């Protein structure tokens, strides 16, 4: 009894597996293009051709039920309007039925045009393996039926075979083009999803950093206001109030950026999904939990990137121009990550032991980060291809932009963020 139970269970599992395989295979069959209009066109085409043959009396030579037999070549066209699988199956069945009635030349001639449409359409819509096997199966069936039917017209059978081969090649070519197009579309969609994840991740990181910086600035404002209560010197009081005004102005700017980030995060939450990592880093950054980056710390991070590149064999030219202290604290945090990613991209894509230029330029109206390196012909070992997208997402919050491109085998990445209207940070 136990043996019988085990056998039945095994058979049931096999049946279920076969059903799942069949469902998965049929799910890969593409629908007929054109929707209802495309289906109606096939039905009308079959009907017009059939009525035309009946009108000229082509079925009179078939004896009893001649008009009904005349419909055989055009039935696969009607079946194709229901899908590739019904069209292919009925086309093979009609060949067998035509062979059963003696393969009359008129029916074979009428089968030529429907065969071209059905075979080409089925090969285009079926999965690749089945699309290759279908016309081959049709040729084999046609050949063996010709051998079995006495006095079968060789020319008519050969004509059908030639057109079936032609239609099969055409359909397979279209199938290959469709598969390449679908593959390219899928890669583009995957890239867009990955970029959306990167942008969402950068917005989340920046939102946390800005939140910490705003909390820090508000604390400083409160401490300065408390200090002003106990200062009798008018000059010192004025200096304290000026500091409070500058800090408040910068805090408002940071709050605007934070609100913008939160709004964008709400809009992109469905598309972004889970957060994504940007990739390996050239230097490890400390966790940002309430601690702001000083101007000296920002330059130190730039030096750390240059040292890391230098130790990797690159000849690094580092340039720092302008008053780094003019850069607001919130912007320094964003620049820290950007500096790191610029260095990481150099390690990934630059020619080993080549010259690299890295620069930080603080001008009257903007701050610019610049990196230039020779482009390597080797494929990078690790590359998420999302570094630039992360930089753009980060800079957009502060009204900046990223420019990247190749010229004379050199790759230049430029990050520019405006400073107009921003107060001097502490």
RAKA-V936965 format. One record per helix or strand of 2 or more residues. SS is the DSSP state (helix for helix, strand for strand). FROM is the first residue (numbers start at 1). LEN is the number of residues. If there is no record, write none. Layout:
SS_FROM_LEN / SS_FROM_LEN
This chain:
helix_2_26 / helix_35_21 / helix_58_5 / helix_66_4 / helix_72_9 / helix_84_17 / helix_105_21 / helix_128_21 / helix_154_76 / helix_234_39 / helix_295_17 / strand_315_7 / helix_324_3 / helix_329_21 / strand_355_8 / strand_366_10 / helix_387_11 / strand_401_7 / strand_410_9
